[in-house]
Amino acid sequence: MKVDNSVKSFVDDTFSVDEEKGKLLLSLQKIVLKICPAAEEGVKYGGLIFNKNAELICGIFVYKKHISLEFSFGIEFSDPRGFLEGSGKYRRHLKIVNRKDIDKKDVTFFVSQAFRR
């Protein structure tokens, strides 16, 4: 995996503005990299993005009241409990407000689907 200094800056900036959101960001980043260690990280579109084979797979975007974990092809995912939000042609997202949401909304299940395509 190529090291991108903009990723470290993005994480540091998030922590400097809101420590809780920084912790959530790191937790989500860790899940993505555990599922796909070869994912290429970067900062684009105002968030932390993950590519595989030069294709945008997912991204983590920090907002005032939540963090959004967005999936480029979320429309294709199995979502038996209806956690995914969005109505775009392809993209779907999970709103993460606190640490409990990571487990409650089964983030690992969705990230695994994202990198299987």
C-alpha positions in Angstrom: 0.0 0.0 0.0 1.3 3.4 -1.0 1.6 5.9 1.9 -0.3 9.1 1.3 0.6 12.0 3.6 -2.8 13.6 2.8 -4.5 10.7 4.6 -2.5 11.4 7.8 -3.3 15.1 7.5 -7.0 14.4 7.0 -7.1 12.1 10.1 -5.2 14.7 12.2 -7.5 17.5 11.0 -10.5 15.5 12.0 -9.2 14.8 15.5 -8.3 18.5 15.9 -11.9 19.5 15.2 -13.8 16.7 16.9 -12.0 13.9 18.8 -15.0 11.6 18.8 -15.4 11.8 15.1 -11.6 11.2 14.8 -12.0 8.0 16.7 -14.9 6.9 14.6 -12.9 7.7 11.4 -10.0 5.6 12.6 -12.3 2.7 13.5 -13.9 2.7 10.1 -10.5 3.1 8.4 -9.2 0.1 10.3 -12.2 -2.1 9.3 -11.7 -1.2 5.6 -8.0 -1.9 5.7 -8.5 -5.2 7.6 -11.0 -6.4 4.9 -8.8 -5.2 2.0 -5.2 -4.5 3.1 -4.4 -3.8 -0.6 -6.9 -0.9 -0.8 -5.3 2.4 -1.9 -6.2 5.2 0.4 -6.4 8.8 -0.5 -8.2 12.1 0.2 -10.7 13.2 -2.5 -14.1 14.8 -2.6 -13.6 16.0 0.9 -13.2 12.6 2.5 -11.0 9.6 2.9 -11.4 7.3 -0.1 -10.5 3.7 -0.8 -9.7 2.4 -4.3 -9.1 -1.2 -5.5 -7.6 -1.7 -9.0 -8.0 2.1 -9.6 -11.8 1.9 -8.9 -13.4 3.9 -6.1 -14.9 1.4 -3.8 -15.9 3.4 -0.7 -15.3 6.6 1.2 -15.6 8.0 4.7 -16.9 11.5 4.9 -17.1 13.6 8.1 -20.1 15.8 8.7 -21.2 18.0 11.6 -23.6 15.5 13.1 -22.4 12.2 11.7 -19.9 10.3 9.6 -21.0 8.8 6.3 -19.5 5.6 5.0 -20.3 5.7 1.3 -20.3 2.8 -1.1 -19.9 3.4 -4.9 -22.0 0.4 -5.8 -24.1 0.1 -2.7 -27.2 -0.5 -4.8 -25.9 -4.0 -5.5 -25.5 -5.0 -1.8 -27.6 -7.3 0.2 -29.3 -5.2 2.9 -31.8 -7.4 4.8 -32.2 -5.0 7.7 -32.5 -1.8 5.6 -29.5 0.1 7.0 -28.3 1.6 3.7 -29.5 5.0 2.8 -29.6 7.0 -0.4 -31.5 7.0 -3.6 -28.8 7.7 -6.3 -28.3 5.4 -9.3 -25.5 3.4 -7.6 -24.2 4.9 -4.4 -25.5 4.1 -0.9 -24.3 5.1 2.5 -24.4 4.3 6.2 -24.8 7.2 8.7 -22.5 6.6 11.7 -23.3 8.8 14.7 -21.5 6.9 17.5 -19.4 3.8 18.1 -22.4 1.6 18.7 -23.6 2.3 15.1 -20.5 0.5 13.7 -21.7 -2.8 15.2 -25.4 -2.1 15.1 -25.4 -1.2 11.4 -23.0 -4.1 10.6 -20.3 -2.0 8.9 -18.1 -5.1 8.4 -20.8 -6.9 6.4 -21.2 -3.9 4.0 -17.5 -3.2 3.6 -16.9 -6.9 2.8 -19.5 -6.7 0.1 -17.9 -3.6 -1.3 -14.6 -5.3 -1.8 -16.0 -8.5 -3.2 -17.2 -7.0 -6.5 
